[in-house]
Amino acid sequence: HDRMSSVSAQVSANGRLFYIMDEGSRISILLPSKWHLIARDAFNGNVLWKKPIAKWSDHMWPLKTGPTQLTRRLVGDGDRIFVTAELEGPVSCLDGATGNVIREYPETKGAEEILHVNGVLYLLVNPGKWSLTDYAPKLQQDQQRVAQEYEWDKKPRVLMAVNADSGKVLWKQ
């Protein structure tokens, strides 16, 4: 598409590249997005697997980078990746080689950012609805609108730590 970058997030781990990409038709910006989580062999570029993402960001967002939170929802750790498999969904742990779901972390629904350090997931979770759900483009001055109308919403977030192997919530605040 034309406005927002087609690649929303990317990471590499254990000889594989993982990225979230809009594979929608580029014939017209008005055609719908087709978001996928894609894994490739980092050495030869072969596609290892693809998983569709039902709901991600609006591709008409006027800045190439897209909303900042989107780049922070995909983390690699050896043979596993941690990702929100849809915009307002919980974090899932996937097998990097197959894309199969190893575990889901239901209490992380609405996660906007993911860090993985020493077997612990640190998450910033939005317990409310995604703040850009109601975004609709207005052709001119959209970039100014982003700064004025879609700044940080100042609503509370939950910071939490989750054991990546067991799924146990260690703490939240």
N, C-alpha and C positions, 0 to 999 in steps of 0.2 A: 504494500500500500504506500501511500504518499506522505502522510503527515507523521505518524508515529513510526519509529524504527520497527522493522519486522522482527528483529531479534530483541526480546524483552529481557532475558537473563541468560547467562552462560557461565559454565564452570568446567574445569577438567579434573579428572581423578583416575588414577591407575590406568593410564593409557587410553582413556575414553574422553570424548567431549560430550557435554550435555548442554542443551539449550532449549529455550522456549521461543517458538517462532510462529509468526502468522504466515501461513501458507495459502492465504486467500488469493484469489485472482488479482493480478496487477492491471488488468484491462481498465478497471474503473475504481477510483477510490470509494465509490458508493457501494460496491459489492461487499458482502459480509466477510468478516474475518474467519479464518480456520486455524485456531491456535493448536499447536502440538508441542509436547515434550519429546525431544529427539535425542537419541544417543548415536554417536559415530565412533568408529575406531580412530584414534588420534593419529595413527601412523599412515593409514591408507585412505581415510575419509569415508569408508564404507558405512552405510547406515546399519546400525545394529538392531534398533527398534524405534517405534514411534507410538506415542499414546496421545489421543485427542484430549484437549482441554475444553470442556463444554462452555465455561464462562471465564473470560479473562478481561482485559481492559478494552475499552472502546478504541478502535483503531483510528478514530477521528480526533483523538487527543492531539492538540496542535504543537506539541514539542516533540522533537525526534526521540528524546530519551524516554518519554512516557512518564507516568507517575513514579516517583523515586522508589516507592516500596516494591515495585515489580522486580527490580534488579536484586533485591535482598531476600528472595523467596526460593532460592535454589542453592544448595550447599552439597559439595562432594566430600566423601570420606572413604578413601580406599575403594572397596567394592560396593559401597552404598551411596545413595544420594537421598537427600531430604528435600522435600518440595511441597508446596501447597498445590495440589493437583487441580484446583480451580480457585477462582478469585477469593471467595469467602469460605473456602473449605478448610479442613484441618490439615496439619502437616502429615505427610506420609513418608515412610522410609521404603525406598525401592532398591531392588537388586540392580546394580549398575550393568551387569551383563545381560539380563533378560528383561528388565523393566517390571518384573513381578513385584507386587506389594508384599513387603516383609511385615510391616506393622503400620497401623494408623494411630495417631495420637488425638483422640476425640476432644480432649480438653483444650486443644490448640486451635480450635475453629476460629477463624478470623485473624490468624497470624499474619503480620505484616513484615516481620523481619525474622531471620533465622541465623543463629550462630551455632557452630558445633565445636566444642573444646573439650578434649579429654573424656569423651563418652557422654558429655552432657549437652543437651540442646538448650540454648538460651533464646527465648522468644519474646517478641513484642507483639501482643495480641490486642486486637481491636474487638471488644465485646459487642459493639454496635454494628450497624450496617456499614458497608464500604462507602466512604464519603463521596465517591465520584459516581455512584449509581445513577444519579440524575443528570449527569453531564450530557449536554447536547450541543453540537457546534453551532456557532452563529457566524459563519463565513469570515467576515472582517474582524479584526481586533481580537481574535481568539487568544493569541499569546498574552496580551494584556489582561484578558479575562482570567487566565490561569493564575496570574499573580494577585489579582484583586478578589476574585470570587472563590478560588479553590486553594487558598493557602491552608496551612495546617488547621484542622478544625478545632483544636484545643480540647477535644473530648478526652476523657480518661482512657488510658491504655493499661493493660496488665502485663507486667514483666514476670516471666516465669522460667524456671529451670526444670527440665525433664530428663530423666535417665534415658538415653537413646536406646539401650538394649531392652530394658524392662517396660518402658513407657510410664513408669511411676513419676508423678509430679513431685519434685523435691521441695519446691517452694514457689510461691507466687505472691506478688505484691502489686 
